Amino acid sequence: MASTTPNATLVSSTVCVFLNKNLHYNSMFWKENPLNHIFPVLMLQVILSVLVFRAIHVILRPLKQPKLVCHLLAGVILGPSVLGRNKAYMESMFPAKEEVVIATLSQLASNLYTFIVCIKMDTIMLTKAAKHTWKLGVCCLAFPIVLIVSVDMAKQRFFPGLNPGNPFPVQFSVVSSLSYFIVVTRALDELNLLSSELGRISSSITMLNEVVSAAFVIIGIATVQKEAKSAFLAILSLCSFIVFALFVAQPMLYWVIKQTPKGKPVKESYVVTILLSTFVMGVTTDAIGASFGGAFMVMGFITPDGPPLGTTIIRKSELILHEFFLPLFFVQIGYFTDLSAIKNWGECATFATIVIVGYIGRLIACLVFASSMNMRKSTAFLLSLVLSLQGLVELIQSIQWKHLQLIDDQTYATSVVSIIVVNAIITPIIEILYKPAGENFDVLRLGTRSLGTTSNVGELRIITCIQDEDNVPSIISLLEALNPQEISPLYAYVIHLVAVASQSVPTLAPYKNHLRKFVRPSCSDNIIRAFLNYSEHSKGPVQIQPFQMISPYKYMHQPISRLSDRIHAPLIIVPFFKSGEAHNIDGTLRIFNTNIQATAKCTVGLLVDRGLRSSILTTFSYNMAVIFISGSDDREALALASRASCQPNVSITVFRINLGGTYTLEDQIEKEADNALFRDFEAMNINNGRVECVEWMADDIEEVMKALRSLKSEYDLVVVGKHHANPELQALESWVQYSELGVIGDAIATFDFSGGKMSVLVLEHHHRHDDNQRKFDNCSYFSFT
C-alpha cells in the first residue's frame, strides 16, 4: 500500500503492508508479539498518550499551564526526543506501517475539531461585535505582519536548508501575524473567560482574522496552479462551493430543525447525514485544490448553533473527539519532533525575535485604540497577550510545511518548542492578572445597587431570568406584586436562558423573533409573548425588554451582570435549579445561581418556584410572607415588601423574629438598623389592613424553626434574606444542603416544610467588606420614598 498522497496522509515515505497479516493480533496462544500488528500499536498509542497527558496535567496545573502545553509535552515525551531514544521502543511504537494510520486519524481529528469549534460560533453576533472592533482588528493584523515580515526578511540566513525562492519565510510571517479563532477560543474557554469583556473583544477580532485567512487560502490555491486558466477555475470552484453551502446546504439544515419536535433532540439519522455530507464536501474541496479543513470550517459556520441541531452534533461528537482522536494528533506532532535536531541556536533566536516582534505589534495596536474603545491599559495589555496565543492551526501548518519539505527537522522542532514556550508563558499571566468580576464597573466609586437604596419615585428596572415556560406565571405575578404605577413604572428585562452543551462565545442579545408569525413558535417565542401580553393588560405601566442568553450555564453570569451594571438594575430574579438537574453532564442552573450571586453588584433573588398559577389577566390576588430576622439581606426583603404593600391586591404578613444570643459589635449595629427599619415599616402601614406585622421571640434556632413551621401553606410566596446577622445562624450556613439559599431559605424550600407548596424568594444583597459602604447602605434603608 503506497502512502505518498499529497495532503491526506502527510507522510513522505512509501511502505508496503500486507493488511491481512499486519492489521490484527491473532492471540496470545500463537506466541506472537502484539506490537508487530497495526491495531494493537494504535490502541497502545492512544492509551499512552492519554495517561501521559493526564499525569503531566496533574503536575503542571498548579503552575497554571494549559492543556495544550500538556498535550504537546506528552507527544514530545512519546516521540524520538525522550522515550524514542530507545531504538526498540521507537521500532515498536512507530513502525513504518503505522505512519499511514496515525497520520490519517490525526488529520481527521484536526478537521473534526475545526468543524465542532465553528459550530459553536455565533457568526451573526460576532459579526455585529466586529463592527465595533474592526479598526482594532485591522491594526492588530497590520502592525504585526509589517514588523514580522521586516524581521523575517532580514534574518532569512538563520533558516538553514532553505532553497532560493522557498515560500516558507513569507508563509511563516503570515501565520505568525494572524490570530486564529479556534486557537483563541480554546484558550479562553479553558480560562473561563469566553463571556468576559476580554473574551468578547478577542473573539470578534479573530473573526476578522479568519476572513483574512480565508483570502490567503484563496490566493494560495491560485498560486499553486500551473496555468492562469487552472487558477481561475480553482477559484471559481471554491466560490461556487461556498455559494452552494450558503444557499443550498444551510436551508436544508434549517429544514431539519423545523422537522424536529420542540424540546426533542435531532434524529440520529439527520446527524449522521450531516456528518457524512461534511466529509463529502471535504472530498470536494480537496478535489478543487483546497484542503479538507476548508470544507469542515464552512460546514461548521453554516450549521445553526445551540439547540436542537448544533447542541446534538456537539454532544454526540465532542467526547470521542477530545478523548480519542485529538491525543493521536499530538502523538503525531511528537513523532515528528526531534529536539536533538536543534543545533543552530541562531534559528531559535530568530523564532524568539519573530514571536516578540509580533507581540509588540499587537500591543502597540491595542494601546493605540484602548482610549477610543474605553478600554483600560491593563485590559489592552492582556488583549495583546490573548491574541498572541498559538495552537492547533500553527501545528497543522508546521506539519504541512514539513510534508512539503519547506522546512527541515530542526526548523520544525523549533516551531513546536516555540508554541509550547509561548503558551506556557502567556496563559499563566492572563489567568493571574485578569479579574473579570470587576471589569467596567467602579464599585468603590458607585457602590452597589439594592431595592432599599432605590427610590419609590422613578422607574424600577428589574432583570428576570427564565429557564422554561413553567417559570413565567410566578415571575409575572411577582412583577405585578411590585405595584407598577405612573410615578414608578416597571422596566423588566426578560432573559430566556438557553443552555447549550458547549458554546464557544456566549451571546446575550435582544430577542426579536417573537415579532414574526411562526406556525410552530419556539419556547422563547412563547415566553416573550406571555410577558408582552402581561405588559399590555397590566393595570400599571410595564415595559418589557426581551433578551435571549445562549451559553453554557457556567458562562451566563458575566453578560447578565454587565447588563445589570449598564442599566443600573437593583434586582435580578433567577429561578432556582430543579433537583433533578443535579447530575446533568452539561452542568445545571445551580452553577449560574451561585455565579450570579457572587458577581452581580446588586440584589439577587433566587426564586424556588412551586408553580403559582394566579391569573393576573382576570382577578389578581397575592399572599406574601416576609421573614425578617437581621442583616442587610433581610432588609432587602422588607424593602420588597414595602413596594408590594401599596398593591391593593397583595396581602403581606411580616414576621419579625428577635433571636437571642451573644452579638458582636458589628451585629449590634446591624440589629439597630433592623429595628429602626422595622419601626418605619410599621408606621407606614399602620392604617393598611392588608399588611400585618407579627413579632416573635426566640431563644435559639430550634424555636425559630418551630415558629416557621406554623406558616402552613397559606402563602403564595415567602420572602427571606440569605444571610442573617446572627452568630448561631451564621455557624449553620456551612451545614445546609443548598448554601445559595441560606439557612432559613433552605429550610423553607424543602418539600418537608409545609408540604413544599409555597414558593420561596431568597434575596442576597451584594456584600462588600467596606465600612463606608456598609454605613451608606444602613442609612439609606431608613427611607422608602
C-alpha positions, 0 to 999 in steps of 0.5 A, spaced: 500 500 500 503 506 497 502 512 502 505 518 498 498 522 497 499 529 497 495 532 503 491 526 506 496 522 509 502 527 510 507 522 510 513 522 505 515 515 505 512 509 501 511 502 505 508 496 503 503 492 508 500 486 507 493 488 511 491 481 512 497 479 516 499 486 519 492 489 521 490 484 527 493 480 533 491 473 532 492 471 540 496 470 545 496 462 544 500 463 537 506 466 541 506 472 537 508 479 539 502 484 539 506 490 537 508 487 530 500 488 528 497 495 526 491 495 531 494 493 537 500 499 536 494 504 535 490 502 541 497 502 545 498 509 542 492 512 544 492 509 551 499 512 552 498 518 550 492 519 554 495 517 561 501 521 559 497 527 558 493 526 564 499 525 569 503 531 566 496 535 567 496 533 574 503 536 575 503 542 571 496 545 573 498 548 579 503 552 575 497 554 571 499 551 564 494 549 559 492 543 556 495 544 550 502 545 553 500 538 556 498 535 550 504 537 546 509 535 552 506 528 552 507 527 544 514 530 545 515 525 551 512 519 546 516 521 540 524 520 538 526 526 543 525 522 550 522 515 550 524 514 542 531 514 544 530 507 545 531 504 538 526 498 540 521 502 543 521 507 537 521 500 532 515 498 536 511 504 537 512 507 530 513 502 525 513 504 518 506 501 517 503 505 522 505 512 519 499 511 514 494 510 520 496 515 525 497 520 520 490 519 517 486 519 524 490 525 526 488 529 520 481 527 521 481 529 528 484 536 526 478 537 521 473 534 526 475 539 531 475 545 526 468 543 524 465 542 532 469 549 534 465 553 528 459 550 530 459 553 536 460 560 533 455 565 533 457 568 526 451 573 526 453 576 533 460 576 532 459 579 526 455 585 529 461 585 535 466 586 529 463 592 527 465 595 533 472 592 533 474 592 526 479 598 526 482 594 532 482 588 528 485 591 522 491 594 526 492 588 530 493 584 523 497 590 520 502 592 525 504 585 526 505 582 519 509 589 517 514 588 523 514 580 522 515 580 515 521 586 516 524 581 521 523 575 517 526 578 511 532 580 514 534 574 518 532 569 512 540 566 513 538 563 520 533 558 516 538 553 514 536 548 508 532 553 505 532 553 497 532 560 493 525 562 492 522 557 498 515 560 500 516 558 507 519 565 510 513 569 507 508 563 509 511 563 516 510 571 517 503 570 515 501 565 520 505 568 525 501 575 524 494 572 524 490 570 530 486 564 529 479 563 532 479 556 534 486 557 537 483 563 541 477 560 543 480 554 546 484 558 550 479 562 553 474 557 554 479 553 558 480 560 562 473 561 563 473 567 560 469 566 553 463 571 556 468 576 559 469 583 556 476 580 554 473 574 551 468 578 547 473 583 544 478 577 542 473 573 539 470 578 534 477 580 532 479 573 530 473 573 526 476 578 522 482 574 522 479 568 519 476 572 513 483 574 512 485 567 512 480 565 508 483 570 502 490 567 503 487 560 502 484 563 496 490 566 493 494 560 495 490 555 491 491 560 485 498 560 486 499 553 486 496 552 479 500 551 473 496 555 468 492 562 469 486 558 466 487 552 472 487 558 477 481 561 475 477 555 475 480 553 482 477 559 484 471 559 481 470 552 484 471 554 491 466 560 490 461 556 487 462 551 493 461 556 498 455 559 494 452 552 494 453 551 502 450 558 503 444 557 499 443 550 498 446 546 504 444 551 510 436 551 508 436 544 508 439 544 515 434 549 517 429 544 514 431 539 519 430 543 525 423 545 523 422 537 522 424 536 529 419 536 535 420 542 540 424 540 546 426 533 542 433 532 540 435 531 532 434 524 529 440 520 529 439 519 522 439 527 520 446 527 524 449 522 521 447 525 514 450 531 516 456 528 518 457 524 512 455 530 507 461 534 511 466 529 509 463 529 502 464 536 501 471 535 504 472 530 498 470 536 494 474 541 496 480 537 496 478 535 489 478 543 487 485 544 490 483 546 497 484 542 503 479 538 507 479 543 513 476 548 508 470 544 507 469 542 515 470 550 517 464 552 512 460 546 514 461 548 521 459 556 520 453 554 516 450 549 521 445 553 526 448 553 533 445 551 540 439 547 540 436 542 537 441 541 531 448 544 533 447 542 541 446 534 538 452 534 533 456 537 539 454 532 544 454 526 540 461 528 537 465 532 542 467 526 547 470 521 542 473 527 539 477 530 545 478 523 548 480 519 542 482 522 536 485 529 538 491 525 543 493 521 536 494 528 533 499 530 538 502 523 538 503 525 531 506 532 532 511 528 537 513 523 532 515 528 528 519 532 533 526 531 534 529 536 539 536 533 538 535 536 531 536 543 534 543 545 533 543 552 530 541 556 536 541 562 531 534 559 528 531 559 535 533 566 536 530 568 530 523 564 532 524 568 539 525 575 535 519 573 530 514 571 536 516 578 540 516 582 534 509 580 533 507 581 540 509 588 540 505 589 534 499 587 537 500 591 543 502 597 540 495 596 536 491 595 542 494 601 546 493 605 540 485 604 540 484 602 548 482 610 549 477 610 543 474 603 545 474 605 553 478 600 554 483 600 560 491 599 559 491 593 563 485 590 559 489 592 552 495 589 555 492 582 556 488 583 549 495 583 546 497 577 550 490 573 548 491 574 541 498 572 541 496 565 543 498 559 538 495 552 537 492 547 533 492 551 526 500 553 527 501 545 528 497 543 522 501 548 518 508 546 521 506 539 519 504 541 512 510 545 511 514 539 513 510 534 508 512 539 503 519 539 505 519 547 506 522 546 512 527 541 515 527 537 522 530 542 526 526 548 523 520 544 525 522 542 532 523 549 533 516 551 531 513 546 536 518 548 542 516 555 540 508 554 541 509 550 547 514 556 550 509 561 548 503 558 551 506 556 557 508 563 558 502 567 556 496 563 559 499 563 566 499 571 566 492 572 563 489 567 568 493 571 574 492 578 572 485 578 569 479 579 574 473 579 570 468 580 576 470 587 576 471 589 569 467 596 567 464 597 573 467 602 579 464 599 585 468 603 590 466 609 586 458 607 585 457 602 590 452 597 589 445 597 587 439 594 592 431 595 592 432 599 599 437 604 596 432 605 590 427 610 590 419 609 590 419 615 585 422 613 578 422 607 574 424 600 577 428 596 572 428 589 574 432 583 570 428 576 570 431 570 568 427 564 565 429 557 564 422 554 561 415 556 560 413 553 567 417 559 570 413 565 567 406 565 571 410 566 578 415 571 575 409 575 572 405 575 578 411 577 582 412 583 577 405 585 578 406 584 586 411 590 585 405 595 584 407 598 577 404 605 577 405 612 573 410 615 578 414 608 578 413 604 572 416 597 571 422 596 566 423 588 566 428 585 562 426 578 560 432 573 559 430 566 556 436 562 558 438 557 553 443 552 555 447 549 550 452 543 551 458 547 549 458 554 546 464 557 544 462 565 545 456 566 549 451 571 546 446 575 550 442 579 545 435 582 544 430 577 542 426 579 536 423 573 533 417 573 537 415 579 532 414 574 526 408 569 525 411 562 526 406 556 525 410 552 530 413 558 535 419 556 539 419 556 547 422 563 547 417 565 542 412 563 547 415 566 553 416 573 550 409 573 548 406 571 555 410 577 558 408 582 552 401 580 553 402 581 561 405 588 559 399 590 555 393 588 560 397 590 566 393 595 570 400 599 571 405 601 566 410 595 564 415 595 559 418 589 557 425 588 554 426 581 551 433 578 551 435 571 549 442 568 553 445 562 549 451 559 553 453 554 557 450 555 564 457 556 567 458 562 562 451 566 563 453 570 569 458 575 566 453 578 560 447 578 565 451 582 570 454 587 565 447 588 563 445 589 570 451 594 571 449 598 564 442 599 566 443 600 573 438 594 575 437 593 583 434 586 582 435 580 578 430 574 579 433 567 577 429 561 578 432 556 582 435 549 579 430 543 579 433 537 583 433 533 578 438 537 574 443 535 579 447 530 575 446 533 568 453 532 564 452 539 561 452 542 568 445 545 571 442 552 573 445 551 580 452 553 577 449 560 574 445 561 581 451 561 585 455 565 579 450 570 579 450 571 586 457 572 587 458 577 581 452 581 580 453 588 584 446 588 586 440 584 589 439 577 587 433 573 588 433 566 587 426 564 586 424 556 588 418 556 584 412 551 586 408 553 580 403 559 582 398 559 577 394 566 579 391 569 573 393 576 573 389 577 566 382 576 570 382 577 578 389 578 581 390 576 588 397 575 592 399 572 599 406 574 601 410 572 607 416 576 609 421 573 614 425 578 617 430 576 622 437 581 621 442 583 616 442 587 610 439 581 606 433 581 610 432 588 609 432 587 602 426 583 603 422 588 607 424 593 602 420 588 597 415 588 601 414 595 602 413 596 594 408 590 594 404 593 600 401 599 596 398 593 591 391 593 593 391 586 591 397 583 595 396 581 602 403 581 606 404 578 613 411 580 616 414 576 621 419 579 625 423 574 629 428 577 635 433 571 636 437 571 642 444 570 643 451 573 644 452 579 638 458 582 636 459 589 635 458 589 628 451 585 629 449 590 634 449 595 629 446 591 624 440 589 629 439 597 630 438 598 623 433 592 623 429 595 628 429 602 626 427 599 619 422 595 622 419 601 626 418 605 619 415 599 616 410 599 621 408 606 621 407 606 614 402 601 614 399 602 620 392 604 617 393 598 611 389 592 613 392 588 608 399 588 611 400 585 618 406 585 622 407 579 627 413 579 632 416 573 635 421 571 640 426 566 640 431 563 644 435 559 639 434 556 632 430 550 634 424 555 636 425 559 630 424 553 626 418 551 630 415 558 629 416 557 621 413 551 621 406 554 623 406 558 616 402 552 613 401 553 606 397 559 606 402 563 602 403 564 595 410 566 596 415 567 602 420 572 602 427 571 606 434 574 606 440 569 605 444 571 610 442 573 617 446 577 622 446 572 627 452 568 630 448 561 631 445 562 624 451 564 621 455 557 624 449 553 620 450 556 613 456 551 612 451 545 614 445 546 609 444 542 603 443 548 598 448 554 601 445 559 595 439 559 599 441 560 606 439 557 612 432 559 613 431 559 605 433 552 605 429 550 610 423 553 607 424 550 600 424 543 602 418 539 600 418 537 608 416 544 610 409 545 609 408 540 604 413 544 599 407 548 596 409 555 597 414 558 593 420 561 596 424 568 594 431 568 597 434 575 596 442 576 597 444 583 597 451 584 594 456 584 600 462 588 600 467 588 606 467 596 606 465 600 612 463 606 608 459 602 604 456 598 609 454 605 613 451 608 606 447 602 605 444 602 613 442 609 612 439 609 606 434 603 608 431 608 613 427 611 607 422 608 602 420 614 598 
